[in-house]
Amino acid sequence: MRMIGGGIYNGSQTRSVVGLWAVVGGGITMKIHSAFNLSSLTDNGTGDFTLTMSIPFASASDYAVVATQGSGNFSAAHIDHSNPPTASTVRVVTFDDSVANVGDRDPVTIVAAGRR
């Protein structure tokens, strides 16, 4: 395996690349701080949002997503498995305290990498 043009070439013409990154923020209105390959951000309610990619991955099972948040004493962000990712969307849920109450957080960072 070797790096070529921002992706990983494994000898079979399969490229693995970062296909999405975004820094978003919660509150009364969700906002995009910065992003790559993000066409829209949908606020589904408190601590719950969906990111839609401009260019999708090969399929829903061909990428991995990491979501994290950076404020508060206890914080967590995870993919909403009751609404699994598609090739072009990923839904994220954030929590705001040690008793795991769903809450809007700012900032939340999401990175998705996989086969394009």
N, CA, C and O atoms as CSV, one atom per row, in Angstrom:
chain,resi,resn,atom,element,x,y,z
A,1,MET,N,N,0.832,-1.165,0.000
A,1,MET,CA,C,0.000,0.000,0.000
A,1,MET,C,C,0.883,1.237,0.000
A,1,MET,O,O,1.887,1.288,0.711
A,2,ARG,N,N,0.511,2.239,-0.800
A,2,ARG,CA,C,1.264,3.484,-0.826
A,2,ARG,C,C,0.320,4.649,-1.034
A,2,ARG,O,O,-0.762,4.499,-1.601
A,3,MET,N,N,0.746,5.816,-0.567
A,3,MET,CA,C,-0.068,7.025,-0.708
A,3,MET,C,C,0.089,7.608,-2.102
A,3,MET,O,O,1.206,7.751,-2.599
A,4,ILE,N,N,-1.027,7.944,-2.730
A,4,ILE,CA,C,-1.011,8.619,-4.028
A,4,ILE,C,C,-2.080,9.694,-4.007
A,4,ILE,O,O,-3.252,9.395,-3.781
A,5,GLY,N,N,-1.705,10.911,-4.233
A,5,GLY,CA,C,-2.657,12.009,-4.387
A,5,GLY,C,C,-3.698,12.136,-3.293
A,5,GLY,O,O,-4.866,12.385,-3.594
A,6,GLY,N,N,-3.322,11.975,-2.037
A,6,GLY,CA,C,-4.251,12.147,-0.933
A,6,GLY,C,C,-5.046,10.908,-0.595
A,6,GLY,O,O,-5.876,10.931,0.314
A,7,GLY,N,N,-4.801,9.808,-1.324
A,7,GLY,CA,C,-5.510,8.566,-1.054
A,7,GLY,C,C,-4.527,7.433,-0.884
A,7,GLY,O,O,-3.315,7.630,-0.975
A,8,ILE,N,N,-5.048,6.248,-0.636
A,8,ILE,CA,C,-4.208,5.066,-0.467
A,8,ILE,C,C,-4.454,4.141,-1.643
A,8,ILE,O,O,-5.594,3.777,-1.934
A,9,TYR,N,N,-3.371,3.761,-2.320
A,9,TYR,CA,C,-3.460,2.846,-3.448
A,9,TYR,C,C,-3.021,1.474,-2.954
A,9,TYR,O,O,-1.910,1.328,-2.445
A,10,ASN,N,N,-3.887,0.458,-3.099
A,10,ASN,CA,C,-3.549,-0.862,-2.568
A,10,ASN,C,C,-3.219,-1.873,-3.664
A,10,ASN,O,O,-3.170,-3.075,-3.401
A,11,GLY,N,N,-2.993,-1.400,-4.884
A,11,GLY,CA,C,-2.616,-2.291,-5.963
A,11,GLY,C,C,-3.787,-2.782,-6.794
A,11,GLY,O,O,-3.571,-3.339,-7.870
A,12,SER,N,N,-5.010,-2.600,-6.340
A,12,SER,CA,C,-6.166,-3.073,-7.093
A,12,SER,C,C,-7.023,-1.908,-7.601
A,12,SER,O,O,-8.212,-2.076,-7.871
A,13,GLN,N,N,-6.417,-0.744,-7.725
A,13,GLN,CA,C,-7.082,0.457,-8.214
A,13,GLN,C,C,-8.167,0.975,-7.268
A,13,GLN,O,O,-8.981,1.807,-7.671
A,14,THR,N,N,-8.196,0.503,-6.028
A,14,THR,CA,C,-9.132,1.014,-5.042
A,14,THR,C,C,-8.479,2.170,-4.310
A,14,THR,O,O,-7.371,2.033,-3.791
A,15,ARG,N,N,-9.151,3.299,-4.265
A,15,ARG,CA,C,-8.611,4.445,-3.561
A,15,ARG,C,C,-9.421,4.704,-2.308
A,15,ARG,O,O,-10.652,4.685,-2.326
A,16,SER,N,N,-8.718,4.943,-1.235
A,16,SER,CA,C,-9.350,5.276,0.031
A,16,SER,C,C,-8.955,6.700,0.364
A,16,SER,O,O,-7.770,7.014,0.482
A,17,VAL,N,N,-9.947,7.559,0.515
A,17,VAL,CA,C,-9.664,8.970,0.746
A,17,VAL,C,C,-10.604,9.549,1.798
A,17,VAL,O,O,-11.666,8.996,2.084
A,18,VAL,N,N,-10.182,10.679,2.365
A,18,VAL,CA,C,-11.099,11.432,3.210
A,18,VAL,C,C,-12.112,12.057,2.262
A,18,VAL,O,O,-11.758,12.866,1.404
A,19,GLY,N,N,-13.366,11.678,2.423
A,19,GLY,CA,C,-14.412,12.144,1.534
A,19,GLY,C,C,-15.274,13.227,2.147
A,19,GLY,O,O,-16.062,13.865,1.449
A,20,LEU,N,N,-15.131,13.441,3.454
A,20,LEU,CA,C,-15.902,14.482,4.124
A,20,LEU,C,C,-15.182,14.878,5.394
A,20,LEU,O,O,-14.697,14.019,6.130
A,21,TRP,N,N,-15.109,16.151,5.652
A,21,TRP,CA,C,-14.766,16.640,6.984
A,21,TRP,C,C,-15.576,17.900,7.210
A,21,TRP,O,O,-15.806,18.687,6.291
A,22,ALA,N,N,-15.994,18.072,8.424
A,22,ALA,CA,C,-16.805,19.237,8.752
A,22,ALA,C,C,-16.634,19.593,10.221
A,22,ALA,O,O,-16.483,18.719,11.075
A,23,VAL,N,N,-16.660,20.877,10.496
A,23,VAL,CA,C,-16.718,21.391,11.857
A,23,VAL,C,C,-18.013,22.197,11.913
A,23,VAL,O,O,-18.165,23.216,11.238
A,24,VAL,N,N,-18.935,21.712,12.734
A,24,VAL,CA,C,-20.252,22.344,12.825
A,24,VAL,C,C,-20.533,22.717,14.274
A,24,VAL,O,O,-19.829,22.279,15.184
A,25,GLY,N,N,-21.557,23.522,14.480
A,25,GLY,CA,C,-21.896,23.942,15.826
A,25,GLY,C,C,-23.382,23.911,16.065
A,25,GLY,O,O,-24.183,24.192,15.173
A,26,GLY,N,N,-23.736,23.564,17.287
A,26,GLY,CA,C,-25.134,23.502,17.669
A,26,GLY,C,C,-25.559,24.733,18.428
A,26,GLY,O,O,-24.742,25.584,18.781
A,27,GLY,N,N,-26.803,24.810,18.664
A,27,GLY,CA,C,-27.405,25.934,19.357
A,27,GLY,C,C,-28.820,26.082,18.837
A,27,GLY,O,O,-29.415,25.105,18.381
A,28,ILE,N,N,-29.362,27.265,18.894
A,28,ILE,CA,C,-30.704,27.486,18.367
A,28,ILE,C,C,-30.739,27.166,16.877
A,28,ILE,O,O,-31.704,26.586,16.379
A,29,THR,N,N,-29.675,27.550,16.171
A,29,THR,CA,C,-29.547,27.219,14.755
A,29,THR,C,C,-28.202,26.546,14.527
A,29,THR,O,O,-27.170,27.090,14.918
A,30,MET,N,N,-28.195,25.361,13.894
A,30,MET,CA,C,-26.943,24.689,13.544
A,30,MET,C,C,-26.203,25.542,12.522
A,30,MET,O,O,-26.816,26.194,11.676
A,31,LYS,N,N,-24.871,25.526,12.613
A,31,LYS,CA,C,-24.078,26.304,11.661
A,31,LYS,C,C,-22.858,25.498,11.228
A,31,LYS,O,O,-22.376,24.634,11.960
A,32,ILE,N,N,-22.377,25.792,10.043
A,32,ILE,CA,C,-21.174,25.175,9.502
A,32,ILE,C,C,-20.025,26.152,9.732
A,32,ILE,O,O,-20.042,27.274,9.225
A,33,HIS,N,N,-19.022,25.715,10.503
A,33,HIS,CA,C,-17.839,26.546,10.713
A,33,HIS,C,C,-16.896,26.413,9.523
A,33,HIS,O,O,-16.430,27.415,8.981
A,34,SER,N,N,-16.616,25.171,9.118
A,34,SER,CA,C,-15.789,24.898,7.943
A,34,SER,C,C,-16.093,23.481,7.492
A,34,SER,O,O,-16.533,22.647,8.284
A,35,ALA,N,N,-15.852,23.210,6.192
A,35,ALA,CA,C,-16.198,21.886,5.688
A,35,ALA,C,C,-15.561,21.614,4.336
A,35,ALA,O,O,-15.162,22.528,3.614
A,36,PHE,N,N,-15.480,20.324,4.016
A,36,PHE,CA,C,-15.058,19.835,2.710
A,36,PHE,C,C,-16.083,18.807,2.247
A,36,PHE,O,O,-16.404,17.887,2.998
A,37,ASN,N,N,-16.594,18.938,1.054
A,37,ASN,CA,C,-17.543,18.011,0.430
A,37,ASN,C,C,-18.866,17.936,1.191
A,37,ASN,O,O,-19.504,16.883,1.223
A,38,LEU,N,N,-19.269,19.019,1.789
A,38,LEU,CA,C,-20.541,19.079,2.509
A,38,LEU,C,C,-21.510,19.943,1.714
A,38,LEU,O,O,-21.259,21.128,1.498
A,39,SER,N,N,-22.633,19.340,1.275
A,39,SER,CA,C,-23.599,20.125,0.505
A,39,SER,C,C,-24.681,20.718,1.389
A,39,SER,O,O,-25.219,21.781,1.079
A,40,SER,N,N,-25.013,20.034,2.504
A,40,SER,CA,C,-26.020,20.609,3.401
A,40,SER,C,C,-25.902,20.031,4.808
A,40,SER,O,O,-25.338,18.958,5.025
A,41,LEU,N,N,-26.455,20.781,5.747
A,41,LEU,CA,C,-26.529,20.402,7.159
A,41,LEU,C,C,-27.989,20.553,7.570
A,41,LEU,O,O,-28.560,21.638,7.455
A,42,THR,N,N,-28.592,19.466,8.049
A,42,THR,CA,C,-29.990,19.479,8.457
A,42,THR,C,C,-30.073,19.316,9.963
A,42,THR,O,O,-29.544,18.351,10.513
A,43,ASP,N,N,-30.730,20.247,10.631
A,43,ASP,CA,C,-30.942,20.182,12.071
A,43,ASP,C,C,-32.206,19.359,12.320
A,43,ASP,O,O,-33.310,19.800,11.999
A,44,ASN,N,N,-32.043,18.154,12.895
A,44,ASN,CA,C,-33.171,17.259,13.155
A,44,ASN,C,C,-33.782,17.462,14.535
A,44,ASN,O,O,-34.751,16.788,14.887
A,45,GLY,N,N,-33.232,18.377,15.317
A,45,GLY,CA,C,-33.685,18.599,16.684
A,45,GLY,C,C,-32.482,18.730,17.591
A,45,GLY,O,O,-31.346,18.715,17.116
A,46,THR,N,N,-32.707,18.858,18.877
A,46,THR,CA,C,-31.624,19.047,19.845
A,46,THR,C,C,-30.606,17.922,19.755
A,46,THR,O,O,-30.952,16.748,19.891
A,47,GLY,N,N,-29.350,18.285,19.525
A,47,GLY,CA,C,-28.252,17.331,19.497
A,47,GLY,C,C,-28.328,16.293,18.396
A,47,GLY,O,O,-27.733,15.224,18.531
A,48,ASP,N,N,-29.028,16.564,17.325
A,48,ASP,CA,C,-29.274,15.580,16.267
A,48,ASP,C,C,-29.231,16.298,14.920
A,48,ASP,O,O,-30.049,17.179,14.656
A,49,PHE,N,N,-28.281,15.922,14.072
A,49,PHE,CA,C,-28.184,16.573,12.768
A,49,PHE,C,C,-27.705,15.593,11.704
A,49,PHE,O,O,-27.096,14.568,12.008
A,50,THR,N,N,-27.992,15.930,10.455
A,50,THR,CA,C,-27.605,15.107,9.311
A,50,THR,C,C,-26.731,15.920,8.370
A,50,THR,O,O,-27.050,17.058,8.028
A,51,LEU,N,N,-25.618,15.313,7.957
A,51,LEU,CA,C,-24.728,15.918,6.975
A,51,LEU,C,C,-24.964,15.230,5.633
A,51,LEU,O,O,-25.041,14.003,5.573
A,52,THR,N,N,-25.078,16.005,4.564
A,52,THR,CA,C,-25.227,15.459,3.222
A,52,THR,C,C,-24.002,15.858,2.403
A,52,THR,O,O,-23.636,17.031,2.333
A,53,MET,N,N,-23.381,14.857,1.787
A,53,MET,CA,C,-22.159,15.076,1.014
A,53,MET,C,C,-22.478,15.481,-0.421
A,53,MET,O,O,-23.466,15.030,-1.001
A,54,SER,N,N,-21.634,16.332,-0.981
A,54,SER,CA,C,-21.769,16.728,-2.381
A,54,SER,C,C,-21.468,15.555,-3.297
A,54,SER,O,O,-22.209,15.294,-4.245
A,55,ILE,N,N,-20.382,14.850,-3.014
A,55,ILE,CA,C,-19.980,13.670,-3.790
A,55,ILE,C,C,-20.026,12.480,-2.842
A,55,ILE,O,O,-19.273,12.454,-1.868
A,56,PRO,N,N,-20.886,11.493,-3.094
A,56,PRO,CA,C,-21.047,10.373,-2.165
A,56,PRO,C,C,-19.892,9.373,-2.216
A,56,PRO,O,O,-19.070,9.390,-3.132
A,57,PHE,N,N,-19.857,8.516,-1.221
A,57,PHE,CA,C,-18.948,7.378,-1.228
A,57,PHE,C,C,-19.515,6.304,-2.152
A,57,PHE,O,O,-20.635,6.439,-2.645
A,58,ALA,N,N,-18.748,5.237,-2.390
A,58,ALA,CA,C,-19.180,4.166,-3.284
A,58,ALA,C,C,-20.479,3.526,-2.791
A,58,ALA,O,O,-21.361,3.213,-3.591
A,59,SER,N,N,-20.597,3.333,-1.481
A,59,SER,CA,C,-21.820,2.802,-0.874
A,59,SER,C,C,-21.786,3.107,0.619
A,59,SER,O,O,-20.783,3.599,1.135
A,60,ALA,N,N,-22.871,2.819,1.300
A,60,ALA,CA,C,-22.954,3.086,2.742
A,60,ALA,C,C,-21.972,2.237,3.540
A,60,ALA,O,O,-21.569,2.629,4.635
A,61,SER,N,N,-21.582,1.086,3.014
A,61,SER,CA,C,-20.668,0.201,3.750
A,61,SER,C,C,-19.207,0.394,3.362
A,61,SER,O,O,-18.348,-0.372,3.801
A,62,ASP,N,N,-18.910,1.407,2.545
A,62,ASP,CA,C,-17.546,1.611,2.065
A,62,ASP,C,C,-16.821,2.779,2.725
A,62,ASP,O,O,-15.826,3.266,2.189
A,63,TYR,N,N,-17.307,3.238,3.888
A,63,TYR,CA,C,-16.599,4.305,4.583
A,63,TYR,C,C,-16.832,4.223,6.085
A,63,TYR,O,O,-17.777,3.596,6.564
A,64,ALA,N,N,-15.932,4.880,6.804
A,64,ALA,CA,C,-16.025,4.949,8.262
A,64,ALA,C,C,-16.122,6.414,8.672
A,64,ALA,O,O,-15.575,7.294,8.008
A,65,VAL,N,N,-16.823,6.662,9.771
A,65,VAL,CA,C,-17.037,8.026,10.238
A,65,VAL,C,C,-16.560,8.150,11.681
A,65,VAL,O,O,-16.799,7.265,12.504
A,66,VAL,N,N,-15.892,9.246,11.974
A,66,VAL,CA,C,-15.508,9.588,13.340
A,66,VAL,C,C,-16.142,10.937,13.651
A,66,VAL,O,O,-16.000,11.892,12.888
A,67,ALA,N,N,-16.837,11.005,14.773
A,67,ALA,CA,C,-17.460,12.260,15.213
A,67,ALA,C,C,-16.993,12.536,16.631
A,67,ALA,O,O,-16.983,11.641,17.476
A,68,THR,N,N,-16.607,13.772,16.887
A,68,THR,CA,C,-16.148,14.148,18.216
A,68,THR,C,C,-16.562,15.590,18.502
A,68,THR,O,O,-16.810,16.370,17.583
A,69,GLN,N,N,-16.631,15.923,19.758
A,69,GLN,CA,C,-16.939,17.298,20.128
A,69,GLN,C,C,-15.938,17.781,21.152
A,69,GLN,O,O,-15.331,16.978,21.860
A,70,GLY,N,N,-15.761,19.091,21.237
A,70,GLY,CA,C,-14.663,19.597,22.030
A,70,GLY,C,C,-14.994,20.577,23.119
A,70,GLY,O,O,-14.214,21.501,23.349
A,71,SER,N,N,-16.114,20.427,23.807
A,71,SER,CA,C,-16.384,21.334,24.914
A,71,SER,C,C,-17.209,20.633,25.980
A,71,SER,O,O,-17.909,19.664,25.687
A,72,GLY,N,N,-17.132,21.106,27.192
A,72,GLY,CA,C,-17.893,20.529,28.296
A,72,GLY,C,C,-17.065,19.558,29.111
A,72,GLY,O,O,-16.028,19.080,28.651
A,73,ASN,N,N,-17.521,19.264,30.327
A,73,ASN,CA,C,-16.826,18.318,31.188
A,73,ASN,C,C,-16.912,16.903,30.636
A,73,ASN,O,O,-15.941,16.150,30.698
A,74,PHE,N,N,-18.055,16.545,30.103
A,74,PHE,CA,C,-18.254,15.252,29.479
A,74,PHE,C,C,-18.863,15.532,28.123
A,74,PHE,O,O,-19.832,16.284,28.020
A,75,SER,N,N,-18.315,14.944,27.096
A,75,SER,CA,C,-18.896,15.169,25.784
A,75,SER,C,C,-18.747,13.929,24.939
A,75,SER,O,O,-17.769,13.192,25.065
A,76,ALA,N,N,-19.704,13.702,24.090
A,76,ALA,CA,C,-19.656,12.567,23.185
A,76,ALA,C,C,-20.451,12.900,21.940
A,76,ALA,O,O,-21.437,13.635,21.994
A,77,ALA,N,N,-20.017,12.357,20.833
A,77,ALA,CA,C,-20.750,12.462,19.577
A,77,ALA,C,C,-20.676,11.091,18.936
A,77,ALA,O,O,-19.622,10.455,18.943
A,78,HIS,N,N,-21.774,10.639,18.389
A,78,HIS,CA,C,-21.745,9.339,17.738
A,78,HIS,C,C,-22.691,9.314,16.554
A,78,HIS,O,O,-23.573,10.162,16.419
A,79,ILE,N,N,-22.488,8.320,15.699
A,79,ILE,CA,C,-23.348,8.131,14.546
A,79,ILE,C,C,-24.657,7.540,15.040
A,79,ILE,O,O,-24.657,6.645,15.884
A,80,ASP,N,N,-25.757,8.030,14.526
A,80,ASP,CA,C,-27.084,7.547,14.912
A,80,ASP,C,C,-27.371,6.237,14.188
A,80,ASP,O,O,-27.763,6.239,13.020
A,81,HIS,N,N,-27.175,5.117,14.884
A,81,HIS,CA,C,-27.339,3.802,14.263
A,81,HIS,C,C,-28.798,3.431,14.013
A,81,HIS,O,O,-29.074,2.487,13.273
A,82,SER,N,N,-29.728,4.156,14.615
A,82,SER,CA,C,-31.131,3.905,14.291
A,82,SER,C,C,-31.487,4.529,12.936
A,82,SER,O,O,-32.522,4.210,12.351
A,83,ASN,N,N,-30.624,5.414,12.449
A,83,ASN,CA,C,-30.726,6.005,11.113
A,83,ASN,C,C,-29.352,5.842,10.460
A,83,ASN,O,O,-28.583,6.801,10.406
A,84,PRO,N,N,-29.033,4.641,9.962
A,84,PRO,CA,C,-27.679,4.355,9.490
A,84,PRO,C,C,-27.256,5.239,8.311
A,84,PRO,O,O,-28.094,5.731,7.556
A,85,PRO,N,N,-25.943,5.431,8.169
A,85,PRO,CA,C,-25.437,6.234,7.059
A,85,PRO,C,C,-25.842,5.647,5.708
A,85,PRO,O,O,-26.019,4.437,5.568
A,86,THR,N,N,-25.981,6.518,4.731
A,86,THR,CA,C,-26.141,6.111,3.339
A,86,THR,C,C,-24.843,6.473,2.628
A,86,THR,O,O,-23.902,6.943,3.269
A,87,ALA,N,N,-24.775,6.267,1.341
A,87,ALA,CA,C,-23.572,6.634,0.590
A,87,ALA,C,C,-23.321,8.138,0.632
A,87,ALA,O,O,-22.184,8.583,0.475
A,88,SER,N,N,-24.382,8.924,0.845
A,88,SER,CA,C,-24.209,10.376,0.799
A,88,SER,C,C,-24.650,11.129,2.051
A,88,SER,O,O,-24.522,12.352,2.095
A,89,THR,N,N,-25.165,10.440,3.068
A,89,THR,CA,C,-25.581,11.131,4.292
A,89,THR,C,C,-25.102,10.392,5.536
A,89,THR,O,O,-24.939,9.171,5.529
A,90,VAL,N,N,-24.883,11.154,6.596
A,90,VAL,CA,C,-24.561,10.577,7.897
A,90,VAL,C,C,-25.262,11.416,8.963
A,90,VAL,O,O,-25.200,12.646,8.939
A,91,ARG,N,N,-25.931,10.735,9.901
A,91,ARG,CA,C,-26.651,11.408,10.980
A,91,ARG,C,C,-25.854,11.267,12.261
A,91,ARG,O,O,-25.379,10.179,12.586
A,92,VAL,N,N,-25.704,12.368,12.992
A,92,VAL,CA,C,-24.869,12.420,14.193
A,92,VAL,C,C,-25.717,12.898,15.365
A,92,VAL,O,O,-26.564,13.779,15.216
A,93,VAL,N,N,-25.474,12.298,16.545
A,93,VAL,CA,C,-26.135,12.698,17.787
A,93,VAL,C,C,-25.057,13.110,18.782
A,93,VAL,O,O,-24.034,12.436,18.902
A,94,THR,N,N,-25.279,14.219,19.501
A,94,THR,CA,C,-24.311,14.694,20.491
A,94,THR,C,C,-24.950,14.740,21.874
A,94,THR,O,O,-26.161,14.907,22.014
A,95,PHE,N,N,-24.103,14.589,22.894
A,95,PHE,CA,C,-24.548,14.590,24.285
A,95,PHE,C,C,-23.840,15.697,25.035
A,95,PHE,O,O,-22.726,16.081,24.680
A,96,ASP,N,N,-24.493,16.217,26.086
A,96,ASP,CA,C,-23.932,17.396,26.741
A,96,ASP,C,C,-23.511,17.242,28.193
A,96,ASP,O,O,-23.026,18.210,28.778
A,97,ASP,N,N,-23.671,16.079,28.802
A,97,ASP,CA,C,-23.220,15.964,30.186
A,97,ASP,C,C,-23.030,14.502,30.574
A,97,ASP,O,O,-23.254,13.605,29.761
A,98,SER,N,N,-22.624,14.266,31.799
A,98,SER,CA,C,-22.268,12.925,32.248
A,98,SER,C,C,-23.451,11.978,32.392
A,98,SER,O,O,-23.250,10.775,32.556
A,99,VAL,N,N,-24.665,12.480,32.336
A,99,VAL,CA,C,-25.821,11.583,32.386
A,99,VAL,C,C,-26.381,11.330,30.985
A,99,VAL,O,O,-27.490,10.818,30.824
A,100,ALA,N,N,-25.608,11.691,30.001
A,100,ALA,CA,C,-25.899,11.388,28.598
A,100,ALA,C,C,-27.198,11.992,28.088
A,100,ALA,O,O,-27.958,11.331,27.380
A,101,ASN,N,N,-27.451,13.236,28.443
A,101,ASN,CA,C,-28.583,13.946,27.857
A,101,ASN,C,C,-28.201,14.443,26.474
A,101,ASN,O,O,-27.126,15.015,26.289
A,102,VAL,N,N,-29.074,14.228,25.507
A,102,VAL,CA,C,-28.828,14.738,24.171
A,102,VAL,C,C,-28.788,16.259,24.247
A,102,VAL,O,O,-29.653,16.879,24.866
A,103,GLY,N,N,-27.783,16.856,23.618
A,103,GLY,CA,C,-27.666,18.304,23.653
A,103,GLY,C,C,-26.869,18.845,22.490
A,103,GLY,O,O,-26.005,18.155,21.948
A,104,ASP,N,N,-27.153,20.084,22.101
A,104,ASP,CA,C,-26.398,20.744,21.049
A,104,ASP,C,C,-25.009,21.082,21.569
A,104,ASP,O,O,-24.865,21.550,22.698
A,105,ARG,N,N,-23.992,20.850,20.757
A,105,ARG,CA,C,-22.605,21.117,21.148
A,105,ARG,C,C,-21.941,21.965,20.081
A,105,ARG,O,O,-22.361,21.968,18.924
A,106,ASP,N,N,-20.904,22.682,20.476
A,106,ASP,CA,C,-20.155,23.513,19.550
A,106,ASP,C,C,-18.728,23.615,20.046
A,106,ASP,O,O,-18.508,24.128,21.143
A,107,PRO,N,N,-17.758,23.152,19.293
A,107,PRO,CA,C,-17.836,22.580,17.955
A,107,PRO,C,C,-17.986,21.066,17.971
A,107,PRO,O,O,-17.683,20.406,18.965
A,108,VAL,N,N,-18.457,20.528,16.856
A,108,VAL,CA,C,-18.489,19.088,16.594
A,108,VAL,C,C,-17.701,18.870,15.316
A,108,VAL,O,O,-17.930,19.549,14.315
A,109,THR,N,N,-16.775,17.925,15.349
A,109,THR,CA,C,-15.943,17.629,14.170
A,109,THR,C,C,-16.304,16.244,13.650
A,109,THR,O,O,-16.382,15.285,14.418
A,110,ILE,N,N,-16.521,16.144,12.342
A,110,ILE,CA,C,-16.876,14.877,11.705
A,110,ILE,C,C,-15.898,14.646,10.563
A,110,ILE,O,O,-15.660,15.539,9.750
A,111,VAL,N,N,-15.327,13.435,10.503
A,111,VAL,CA,C,-14.448,13.043,9.401
A,111,VAL,C,C,-14.930,11.689,8.891
A,111,VAL,O,O,-15.194,10.780,9.678
A,112,ALA,N,N,-15.044,11.559,7.569
A,112,ALA,CA,C,-15.427,10.299,6.954
A,112,ALA,C,C,-14.393,9.937,5.891
A,112,ALA,O,O,-14.031,10.767,5.056
A,113,ALA,N,N,-13.923,8.693,5.930
A,113,ALA,CA,C,-12.929,8.229,4.959
A,113,ALA,C,C,-13.346,6.856,4.460
A,113,ALA,O,O,-13.916,6.056,5.202
A,114,GLY,N,N,-13.054,6.599,3.196
A,114,GLY,CA,C,-13.382,5.307,2.631
A,114,GLY,C,C,-13.211,5.272,1.132
A,114,GLY,O,O,-12.512,6.105,0.555
A,115,ARG,N,N,-13.856,4.298,0.497
A,115,ARG,CA,C,-13.716,4.077,-0.933
A,115,ARG,C,C,-14.655,4.966,-1.713
A,115,ARG,O,O,-15.848,5.041,-1.417
A,116,ARG,N,N,-14.113,5.643,-2.717
A,116,ARG,CA,C,-14.897,6.558,-3.556
A,116,ARG,C,C,-15.182,5.942,-4.895
A,116,ARG,O,O,-15.831,6.565,-5.736
